[in-house]
């Protein structure tokens, strides 16, 4: 796998660009939640912070856009990929700064095994929200699918810097580190 967008995604994952100063109330709330997520040892508090981050990412000032995203998510969960794709394409044409719509379409493409398109949407997600640990983990999964284990490890580790409380990525890091230790000479 040698795609320019893969290299761009890897750079965004490993060298997250600095965030602008939070200007909106939502941006300030996200900044506070990410601080909590990174610093707390309280798993209940971490879970609540993560849940609120996801809620803020999926919310939108325009209730119609939020409802369309919710319908697309339901279609994805039901593995109804074509209606989900149509909804997300139109939604993103209407509002190309809706971070979670990009992430959900990346997830959809991943499930459809359209990895190039998924990586393109992960890039856009991370350009809009460099702390998007879900998109970073999605990129890691694509790396694994293509045998890029070192890049997957780097991505999972990057996601854990942002959200150290995710058991799946933690387990993947442990497994990948063990593989690398067993092959080192």
Buried (B, 14 or more C-beta within 10 A) or exposed (E): EEEEBBEBBBEBBEEBEEEEEEEEEEBEBBBEBBEBBBEBEEEEBBEBBBEBBEEBBBEBEEEEBBEBBEBBBEBBEEEEBEBBBEBBEEBBEEBEEBBBBBBBBBBBBBEBEBBEBBBBBBBBBBBBBBBBBBBBBBBBBBBBBBEBBEBBBBBBBBBBEBBBBBEEBBEBBEEBEEEEEEEEE
